[in-house]
Amino acid sequence: MCGIFGFAGSGSEDWRAALLLQELAKKDEVRGRHSTGLVIQSAKGSCYVKKDVGDGASYVAGGNSTFLFKHK
């Protein structure tokens, strides 16, 4: 089983959105612990994807979600 969640916003308060998405990745692992990934899509349509094998807590602890704080 897999879990999917999303967030849509204007980009203001980026660090708050990044923290929210990190917590959602960890909490969503109850739906499946096989893999975790996050995608950012810009207003211009470009995407940045980062995924890895494992649960959400390991994904966040391993630094896989730090890109959320770098990309707007």
MODA-V340829 format. One record per pair of residues at least 12 apart in sequence whose ideal C-beta (glycine too) atoms are under 7 Angstrom apart, sorted by the first residue. I is the first residue (numbers start at 1). GAP is how many residues later the second one is. D is the distance in Angstrom with one decimal. If there is no record, write none. Layout:
BEGIN
[[I	GAP	D] [I	GAP	D]]
END
This chain:
BEGIN
[[1	30	5.6] [1	31	4.9] [2	29	6.2] [2	30	4.6] [3	25	4.2] [3	28	2.8] [3	29	5.9] [5	19	5.0] [5	23	5.6] [7	13	6.4] [7	14	5.9] [11	61	5.3] [14	58	5.9] [15	54	6.4] [18	50	3.7] [18	51	5.0] [21	17	6.2] [21	44	6.9] [21	47	5.7] [22	38	5.0] [22	43	5.1] [22	46	7.0] [25	13	6.5] [25	31	4.0] [25	34	5.9] [25	35	5.8] [25	40	6.4] [26	30	4.3] [26	31	4.9] [26	34	5.8] [28	28	5.8] [29	26	4.3] [29	27	4.0] [29	28	6.4] [33	22	4.1] [35	16	6.3] [35	17	6.7] [35	18	5.1] [35	19	6.8] [36	15	6.8] [36	16	6.2] [36	18	6.4] [36	19	6.5] [36	20	4.8] [36	23	3.9] [37	12	6.6] [37	13	6.4] [37	14	2.9] [38	12	5.8] [38	27	6.1] [38	30	6.8] [40	31	5.1] [48	19	6.3] [48	23	5.3] [50	14	5.4] [50	17	5.6] [52	12	5.2]]
END
